[in-house]
Amino acid sequence: MIDDRPEWTVICPLTRLDPGRGVAALVDGAQVALFRTAADLFAIDNRDPVTDTYVLSRGIVGSRGGVPIVASPLHKQAYDLRTGDCLDLPGVAVRRHEVRCRAGLVEVRLRAEA
């Protein structure tokens, strides 16, 4: 099977990401919000689907019922960082992306549009 997904893009050294904070990155022309928690790395689209603004990287990182979330800085809708689903508005979601750390470098690979 041929893998025709985009390649992995190096974003930054892992040490540049503060746990509990988000950062925006441009990956193949798409704005991505990248988050480091105490346990994992997550990447979702930076666009808040409720307000159509690129602000999720500035959201509040936390958890709800053990689920890692980011709350939009505008209207506080919570998005599950594992799935991209909005926990407050059924049917609303952001696209999530693959993220990994290799040799101390954080890399992102975009997922196809939903």
N, C-alpha and C positions, 0 to 999 in steps of 0.2 A: 504494500500500500504506500502511495506517495503522500508525504506530509507537505501540503501546500500552504500551511499557515506561515505567517511572517516569522522571521528569525527573532531570537532573543536580542533585546537591546540593553546594553549596560547603562544603568542610571547613575550609580554612585557607590562609593564604599559603604558597607553596612554601618561603619562607625559614624557616618554623617547623618544617620537617621536616629532621632531621639525617640525612645519608647514613649508611646502615648501621644505622639504628635503626627500630623500629616504633612506631606510635601507634594507639590504639583510637579509633574514632569511631562515633557512633550515626547511622545513615543510615536514615531511614524506619522506625525501630523495630528495625533489625537492627544487631548489633555487627559492625563491619568492622575488620580489621587493615590498616593502610596502611603501606607501606614505600617508602622512597626509597633507591635504590642510586646508585652513581656514574653509571650509564647510563640509569636509567628509574624509573618509578613503578609500584607494584603494589598491588592491593587484593584481599584474600581474606576469607572469614568469619573472625572472631576465635575461633570455637569449635574446639577441638582435638577431632576426631572419635574419637580413641582414649580420651581421658579424660572427654569431654563437659564440659570446662571452657573458659571464655573467657579464654585466655591466649596465643594465638599472637602477639599484638602485642608481647609481652615476650620472644619467642624470639630466637635467635641468627641474625643475617642473615649470609649468606656465599654460597659457591658450591661446587658439586660437579661436577667435570668440565665446567666452563664454564656450568653451569646455575645461575641465581640461586635460592637457597633460603632458607627460614627453618626452623630446627630448633626443635621444640616445647621450651619450657623445662622440661617435666616429664619426658618420657621420650626426648627428643631425636630423634623421628622427623623426617625432613627432607621438606619440602613444596616442590615446584617452584612458584616464585612466578608463572611464566608460565601454568601450566595448573591448579594446585591439586592435582595428583597427589602422593601420598605416594611417595617414592623407596624407602622401606624396607618398605612393606606393600602389595603389589599389591592393587588394588581399593579402596583407601582414598583419599579425596580430600576437599578442602575446596572450597567454591564460590568461584570467582573473580569479580571484578566489573570493570566498565570504570572506568578512571581516566584523567584528563587534567589538564593544566595550561593554563588559559586566562587571559590577562592577569595572570599571576603568582599565580593562585588555583588550588588543587588541588580538583578536582571528582570525585565518584564517582556512578556510576549502577549500581544493583543489577541483577544478572542474576536471572532467574527461578529458582525452586527446581529442582533437578535431578530 
